[in-house]
């Protein structure tokens, strides 16, 4: 998943703040960052902001509730771009 602008970043961080459990970003190289950990959040988001070709980082939520929050985030982005 890629974050493309400041509005997406703000909405994404608000979504993360509502998540209860670990949310991992995993790069194509296998690096993992827990976005609920303050230090790792910045590193993980930096990966999501980076343009590096076709290999976008992937997101994984450790709870169904948090996964639904991430889907809500993606739906909100889709509505804003429509």
SEMARKE-311976 format. One line per field, with one value per residue (C-alpha): y, x, z. Coordinates in nm, 4 decimals. Last residue first. Example, Ala and Ser with C-alpha at 12.3 -4.5 7.8 and 13.67 -1.06 7.14 Angstrom:
% SEMARKE-311976
v	-0.1060 / -0.4500
u	1.3670 / 1.2300
w	0.7140 / 0.7800
//
This chain:
% SEMARKE-311976
v	0.9426 / 1.0059 / 1.0959 / 0.7908 / 0.5573 / 0.7053 / 0.6567 / 0.2943 / 0.2365 / 0.3785 / 0.1666 / -0.1382 / -0.0443 / -0.0185 / -0.3593 / -0.5074 / -0.3502 / -0.5285 / -0.8557 / -0.8446 / -0.8798 / -0.6359 / -0.6828 / -0.4148 / -0.4711 / -0.2525 / -0.1580 / -0.3316 / -0.1759 / 0.0953 / 0.2330 / 0.5483 / 0.5914 / 0.7073 / 0.3581 / 0.2916 / 0.6184 / 0.5052 / 0.1929 / 0.3841 / 0.6383 / 0.3698 / 0.1667 / 0.4286 / 0.4770 / 0.1055 / 0.0661 / 0.0676 / -0.2565 / -0.2561 / -0.5548 / -0.5782 / -0.8667 / -0.7128 / -0.6543 / -0.4465 / -0.5547 / -0.3057 / -0.4510 / -0.3399 / -0.4636 / -0.4388 / -0.1817 / 0.0286 / 0.3729 / 0.5493 / 0.3639 / 0.5091 / 0.8620 / 0.7949 / 0.6818 / 0.9870 / 1.2206 / 1.0336 / 1.0280 / 1.4031 / 1.4612 / 1.2783 / 0.9447 / 0.6775 / 0.3443 / 0.0000
u	-1.4290 / -1.0932 / -1.2486 / -1.4762 / -1.1841 / -0.9827 / -1.2757 / -1.3081 / -0.9389 / -0.9756 / -1.2868 / -1.0858 / -0.8201 / -1.0865 / -1.2201 / -0.8733 / -0.8583 / -1.1799 / -1.0585 / -0.7442 / -0.3744 / -0.3821 / -0.1491 / -0.0418 / 0.1719 / 0.4552 / 0.4455 / 0.6781 / 0.6063 / 0.8686 / 1.0246 / 0.8330 / 0.8665 / 0.5639 / 0.4739 / 0.8349 / 0.8415 / 0.5171 / 0.6934 / 0.9913 / 0.7707 / 0.5464 / 0.8467 / 0.9399 / 0.5825 / 0.4885 / 0.1347 / 0.2732 / 0.4602 / 0.7307 / 0.8458 / 1.1305 / 1.0778 / 1.2451 / 0.9031 / 0.8181 / 0.5886 / 0.3681 / 0.2250 / -0.0762 / -0.0609 / -0.3703 / -0.6344 / -0.6662 / -0.8245 / -0.4861 / -0.4010 / -0.7102 / -0.6157 / -0.2663 / -0.4145 / -0.6414 / -0.3471 / -0.1277 / -0.3977 / -0.4428 / -0.0667 / -0.0218 / 0.0446 / 0.0481 / 0.1231 / 0.0000
w	-0.7290 / -0.5601 / -0.2254 / -0.2326 / -0.3020 / -0.0185 / 0.2227 / 0.1087 / 0.1785 / 0.5306 / 0.5923 / 0.4819 / 0.7378 / 1.0089 / 0.9030 / 0.9481 / 1.2922 / 1.3920 / 1.2423 / 1.4540 / 1.3741 / 1.0829 / 0.7869 / 0.5421 / 0.2311 / 0.1029 / -0.2661 / -0.5095 / -0.8493 / -0.8473 / -0.5336 / -0.4487 / -0.0731 / 0.1281 / 0.2507 / 0.3494 / 0.5463 / 0.7098 / 0.8335 / 0.9687 / 1.1427 / 1.2936 / 1.4112 / 1.6698 / 1.7971 / 1.8038 / 1.6659 / 1.3109 / 1.3731 / 1.1064 / 0.9040 / 0.6515 / 0.4098 / 0.1035 / -0.0565 / 0.2501 / 0.5313 / 0.7169 / 1.0332 / 1.2342 / 1.5913 / 1.8092 / 1.9025 / 1.5874 / 1.6327 / 1.6276 / 1.3077 / 1.1368 / 1.2417 / 1.1053 / 0.7743 / 0.7491 / 0.8056 / 0.5578 / 0.2913 / 0.3299 / 0.3164 / -0.0135 / -0.1871 / 0.0826 / -0.0867 / 0.0000
//
